[in-house]
Amino acid sequence: MRGLDHNRLASAIYGLAGVILFLLLWEFIGRNRVLGSTWPAFTDVVSYLFDPRRNGLFQRASTATLSKAAGGFALGTFLGLVTASGVHVFPLLRPGTDRLSSFLHSVPAIALAPIFLIFVPRDFVGMAIATMNAYFIVYIAATSGLNNSTKSHRDVFTVLGASRLHRLTLLDLPAALPPVVTGLKYAVSAAIVGAIIGEWFGASRGLGVLIVSAMQNYQISLLWAAVLIITVVSLVFYGLGTLAEKFIYRRFT
């Protein structure tokens, strides 16, 4: 136990040291104009971000983007779990569903956005792409995890006369929970990226809109501030997902 705690402490120290080193390098490059005026110092970006005059701007943009990402994540998770459960119960559907999911995932999100504009309002394109991104990750994780139940356990359910649906809900889904949680951890970041890409196609509000506006008007500090918000939010949700993943693996494996 002491060895494990020591390893965790060392890992945390190394991680913190790496972050500090990265921020110091960022500050040095920006302060000395190593890469020109397009790379501002870290302190300048933070100062711009926390300027009271811009609090409302960043709050509104962050709320809009996160709401699209959350909606897409929830819908993508639901569709991924339902589809994976369907092909697990009806294996004949698996090959076609796998090919269709892989085909949709292989199409770049930036190419799908103009198509979504035909069917959904501009402000919902980000949510649509977030849904697609989250769906594929959850679908792959769930289809893999649903096969985690052991043959002996499946045989017990068969002997007891359990239907496919009962075996799915009482055996296969609990067995799939660890890989599904791992998939959800990655799906969150994918949903945020999808929401931002969708906002590039005419959304009225969001961090993606700020990025496009900053690039068009050469507002470097605004651009980096929006990117910093996205990075921090993604890392926070990834960290929460990692904690949930560790808890689930300890509980179900």
C-alpha positions, 0 to 999 in steps of 0.5 A: 500500500505504501508503495502504491501511495508513493507511486501516486504521489510521484506521478502527481509531482511529475505531472504538476512539474510538467504543467509548470514547465509548460506554462513557464515555456509558454510565458518565455516564448510569448514574452520574448516574441520567439514566435512573433506577435501571434503567440502572447505570453501566458500572463497576458492571456490570463489577464485578458481572460479575467478582465471584468469587462469581458466576464459577461462575454466569456460566460455567455459563450462558455454557457452556449458551447457547454450546453450544446456539448452536454446535449450532444453528449447525452444524446450520443451516449443514449444512441450509442448504448441503445444501438450497441444493446440492439446489435448485441441482442440481435447479432445479425444487425452487427455487421451492417451497423458497424459499417454504417457507424464507421462510415459516418465516423470516417467523414470529417465533422467539418464536412458534415456541418453543411449537411446538418445545416439543411436539416437543423437550425444553425444553433443546433449544428454544434449539438448535432456534431457533438452527438455524432462524435460521442455516439461512435465512441460510446458505441465502440466501448459498449459493443466491446464491453457487452461481451465481457460477461463470462460464459459460465454466467451466461450459461446460468441465465440460459439454464434459468430460462432468462430472455435475451433482454433480461440477460442484457439488463441483468448481466451484460450491461453491468459487465460492460460498465467499466469500458463504457465509463472509459468511453464516456471519459473520451466522449466528453472531449469529443463532444466539446470539439464537435460543438465548437466545430459546429459553431463555426457554421453560423451559430449566434453564440459560443466559444467557436464563434469567438475563435472565428471572430478573433481570427477574422479581426486579428484579436490574438488575446481573445483567440488564446483566451477562448482556446484556454477556456476550452482546454481547461474545461476539457481537462476538468471533465477528463479528470472527473471521468478518470476519477469515475473510471477508477471508482467503477473499475474498483467496484466492478472488476 
